[in-house]
């Protein structure tokens, strides 16, 4: 399910948003504290584009999934805004470890609210190799 | 002391099959005695003999917090209820429904760990993830903070995720005390607690006012807590950075982070001072050289800025492009 979603929705979306979705540093040229800490915490960093995240929350399919989960789509924006990039990235990393098919207990639990957002991010990271850590 | 049998505990577990993320290690700062909250009956007090001086990891035993308010969880809402208890202990009464609106996902019948942290920040409080060790939990209890813990009360293959609030540890007797589900001051054998906690990745968090750092947090953990708060509450975060510099006056992270906060406020000289302090501790801190260059340029010291930018470029690293852009913006 996630893979299908990523392929059919995220990939085209990612391409469409490429032009407007370059990850931007906090202030011009200043290395932000979050960025500095993310390095120290782990080598696997997933740059998060906040504008893309917010745009996702405005999409009809995402909104209907959120409503099905009992989450107010307008409130979801504030909830996502209160997460650090590192936390969003950490969730993104976990999505990859989930069993494929999404039928497991964990998969179901995990499924929607964050996953919808995260699979999109993963779609981005798979498409744009520059977001992979270079080692 | 209330002794709860297995049945209530199982009922509590069923009522809170949290949609907690697997093996997501996250911790929040729990609340405790708060400056300005003196006289609040809800502020916990620690009982137990004082720790022997000089022994690093020696805390009193048993440790038990009195006065942590109990909030019985509505269906499935162990996460929001645990947050409400920790916040009340920090001197902030927040209704469970309010917290559920920011941390609970009805369709998942649970709360994600990351959202437990985020919901805390949205109340202007610091959420600190603890190191995954019993000593860290005991350090927080010894400092008067209840600890929100994530447990897997089921089996690894059939998880029953559950958030509870740890309010006591008795090593000698081998049990712990939890506000859990529908049961206040529930006793659980220490071995059972450690097993269920380990199955949930030993995730634990504490809630504190912004100016109070978790006792067990190292510089990086404390900074992750404050930088999360900064996302929604820059004034609260500023108090957190001050507390960090007070605890780690020469800390590379503390000084770098406060420097960034100062620079964002337009205090370039103050920022430069902090970056220099961070660099005195770690001269190979390229990010700090880069930001020092920005701060010096902002206060009209192009020569100093150029020198700092050159250092950043020479050191390089994953953000070498940023350093080169800084250098290029300062002229040939």
Interface residues (C-beta under 8 A of the other chain):
Chain A: X25 X26 X27 X29 X30 X31 X32 X33 X34 X35 X36 X37 X39 X40 X41 X68 X69 X70 X71 X72 X75 X78 X79 X81 X82 X83 X84 X86 X87 X88 X90 X91 X94 X97 X105 X106 X109 X110 X111 X112 X113 X114 X133 X134
Chain B: X19 X20 X21 X22 X23 X24 X26 X101 X102 X103 X105 X106 X107 X108 X109 X110 X112 X114 X115 X117 X118 X119 X121 X122 X158 X159 X161 X220 X223 X224 X227 X228 X230 X231 X232 X253 X256 X257 X260 X261 X263 X264 X287 X290 X291 X294 X318 X319 X322 X325 X326 X329
